[in-house]
């Protein structure tokens, strides 16, 4: 199930909660609070999954990062190619150009990248300024003609031009020279439907029987036997579907 499809399942939860309001007798203030908490949970869950869906469908999202690489890993991978000669169109240790270096470095970490600067400069998320850059970020200059890897401490690694080699140098540019800075590896993973359910279940006190079958059970108020079963089925469906 995609994140967009998961959003549709939220409607099922909200409908279920409406039914619970009808079948639960307001026997005490605690019961009323549990119902109100459940409604708040549905609203919060919908918002969280909406954010996850927006992340997953963004026009410039980070590529898959199967090895959970960090920015420091990117710099270390790039340093292996220091001294490799610049070769226009090259993309391996015998010679490479600026975008070939970027593609090779990220490829070594299991991350697929476009081959040309024009594609690489749209990957990931934009960083506002050089002062905000972190190791592993990509810096694009020259109207999209050149790309460099930020190495931290105001230094960059790049393949400059014919007659030069891949090198580590001081960042010679300032913000006025930069077309864009891209962060390919995010600071934290994007939220998923399952993680949203796990994080927000406790907010509404939905534990124990209410979350049985979802793997997210824990101490909490619950909603009563019949209501718990209905809510449990809805949550289990989302968790199972979003993982597939």
C-alpha positions in Angstrom: 0.0 0.0 0.0 1.4 3.4 -0.9 1.2 6.4 1.5 -1.6 7.9 -0.6 -3.6 4.7 -0.2 -2.9 4.7 3.5 -4.5 8.1 3.8 -7.7 6.6 2.5 -7.7 4.0 5.3 -7.7 6.9 7.8 -11.2 7.5 6.7 -12.0 4.0 7.9 -10.6 4.8 11.4 -12.5 8.0 11.6 -15.7 6.2 10.6 -15.0 3.6 13.2 -14.5 6.2 15.9 -17.8 7.8 15.0 -19.5 4.4 15.5 -17.7 4.0 18.9 -19.2 7.2 20.1 -22.6 5.8 19.4 -22.1 2.4 21.1 -20.1 3.6 24.2 -22.2 4.8 27.2 -20.6 7.8 28.9 -20.5 6.0 32.2 -17.8 8.2 33.6 -15.5 11.1 32.9 -12.8 8.7 32.1 -14.8 7.0 29.4 -15.6 10.4 27.9 -11.9 11.3 27.9 -11.0 8.0 26.2 -13.4 8.7 23.4 -12.1 12.3 23.0 -8.6 11.0 23.0 -9.4 8.5 20.3 -10.9 11.2 18.1 -7.7 13.2 18.6 -5.6 10.2 17.7 -7.4 9.8 14.4 -6.9 13.5 13.6 -3.2 13.4 14.6 -2.6 10.1 12.7 -4.2 11.6 9.6 -1.9 14.6 9.8 1.2 12.5 10.4 0.5 10.2 7.4 -0.3 13.3 5.3 3.2 14.5 6.0 4.7 11.1 5.2 2.7 11.1 1.9 3.9 14.5 1.0 7.5 13.4 1.6 7.1 10.3 -0.5 5.5 12.1 -3.5 7.7 15.2 -3.5 9.1 16.4 -6.8 12.7 16.3 -5.5 13.1 13.5 -3.1 16.2 11.7 -1.9 17.0 8.4 -3.7 16.9 5.1 -1.8 19.7 4.8 0.8 19.8 1.0 1.4 23.0 1.1 3.5 21.9 4.1 5.7 24.9 6.0 4.6 25.8 9.3 6.2 27.3 12.5 4.9 30.7 11.5 6.4 30.5 8.2 4.4 30.1 10.2 1.2 33.2 12.2 2.0 35.2 9.1 2.8 34.1 7.5 -0.4 35.1 10.6 -2.4 38.5 10.7 -0.8 39.3 7.3 -2.3 39.3 9.0 -5.7 41.7 11.8 -4.9 44.4 12.0 -7.6 42.2 10.4 -10.3 42.7 12.4 -13.5 39.9 14.5 -15.0 38.4 12.9 -18.1 35.4 14.4 -19.7 32.6 11.8 -19.7 34.6 9.5 -17.4 33.0 7.8 -14.4 35.6 5.4 -12.9 39.0 5.2 -11.3 40.7 5.6 -14.7 39.3 9.1 -15.1 36.2 11.0 -14.3 34.5 14.3 -14.7 32.7 16.2 -11.9 29.3 14.5 -12.3 30.9 11.2 -12.9 32.7 11.5 -9.6 29.4 12.3 -7.8 27.6 9.4 -9.4 30.5 7.0 -8.6 30.8 8.1 -5.0 27.1 7.7 -4.2 27.0 4.5 -6.3 29.7 3.1 -4.1 27.4 3.6 -1.2 24.5 1.9 -3.0 22.7 5.1 -3.8 21.6 5.6 -7.4 22.2 9.1 -8.8 21.6 10.7 -12.3 24.7 10.8 -14.5 24.6 14.5 -15.4 24.7 17.7 -13.3 21.3 18.7 -14.7 19.8 15.7 -13.0 22.0 15.7 -9.9 21.1 19.3 -9.1 17.4 18.3 -8.5 18.0 15.4 -6.2 17.3 15.6 -2.5 16.4 18.8 -0.7 17.8 22.3 -1.1 20.2 23.8 1.5 19.8 27.6 1.9 23.4 28.7 2.0 27.0 27.5 2.1 27.1 28.2 5.9 24.4 25.5 6.3 26.1 22.9 4.2 27.0 19.6 5.8 29.5 16.9 4.7 28.1 15.0 1.7 26.0 17.9 0.3 26.4 18.7 -3.4 27.2 22.2 -4.5 26.3 23.2 -8.0 28.0 26.2 -9.7 28.6 27.7 -13.1 24.9 27.8 -14.1 24.7 24.0 -13.7 28.0 23.2 -15.4 29.9 22.1 -12.3 29.2 20.0 -9.2 31.3 19.5 -6.1 31.0 17.5 -2.9 31.1 19.5 0.3 33.6 17.8 2.7 33.1 19.9 5.8 35.3 22.6 7.4 34.7 24.8 4.3 36.4 22.3 2.0 35.1 20.6 -1.2 36.1 17.6 -3.3 35.7 17.8 -7.0 37.0 16.9 -10.5 37.9 20.4 -11.8 38.8 20.3 -15.5 41.1 18.8 -18.1 44.7 18.6 -16.9 43.7 18.4 -13.2 42.9 15.6 -10.9 40.2 15.0 -8.3 41.2 17.1 -5.3 40.3 18.4 -1.9 40.5 22.2 -1.8 39.1 25.1 0.2 35.6 26.1 -0.9 36.5 28.9 -3.2 32.9 30.0 -3.9 30.4 32.0 -2.0 26.7 32.0 -2.1 26.5 34.4 -5.1 28.5 31.8 -7.1 26.2 28.9 -6.1 23.2 27.8 -8.2 22.0 25.3 -5.6 23.2 23.1 -2.7 21.5 19.7 -2.5 21.3 17.4 0.5 20.9 13.9 -0.8 21.1 12.1 2.5 18.5 13.5 4.9 19.2 14.3 8.5 16.5 11.9 9.6 14.4 9.2 7.9 11.0 10.2 6.5 8.0 9.1 8.6 6.1 6.0 7.5 2.5 4.9 8.2 3.7 2.2 10.7 5.9 4.6 12.6 3.1 7.2 12.7 0.7 4.6 14.2 3.3 3.5 16.8 4.1 7.1 17.8 0.6 8.4 18.0 -1.2 5.4 19.6 0.1 6.3 23.0 -1.2 9.9 22.6 -4.8 8.7 22.7 -4.2 6.0 25.3 -5.0 3.3 22.8 -3.1 0.2 24.2 -3.7 -3.3 25.2 -6.7 -4.9 23.4 -7.3 -1.8 21.3 -4.0 -2.4 19.5 -3.9 -6.2 19.5 -3.0 -7.6 16.1 -1.0 -4.5 15.2 2.1 -5.3 17.1 1.8 -1.9 18.7 0.0 -2.9 21.9 0.9 -1.5 25.3 -0.6 -0.1 28.5 -3.4 2.3 27.9 -7.1 3.0 28.4 -8.6 1.0 25.6 -12.1 1.5 24.1 -14.1 -1.5 25.3 -14.3 -4.9 23.7 -16.4 -4.2 20.6 -14.9 -0.9 19.8 -11.4 -2.2 20.4 -11.9 -4.9 17.9 -13.0 -2.5 15.2 -10.2 0.0 15.8 -7.7 -2.8 16.0 -8.7 -4.1 12.6 -8.5 -0.7 11.0 -5.0 0.0 12.5 -3.7 -3.5 11.6 -4.9 -3.0 8.0 -2.9 0.2 7.7 0.3 -1.1 9.3 0.2 -4.3 7.3 -0.6 -2.5 4.0 1.9 0.3 4.3 4.7 -2.2 4.9 4.0 -3.9 1.6 
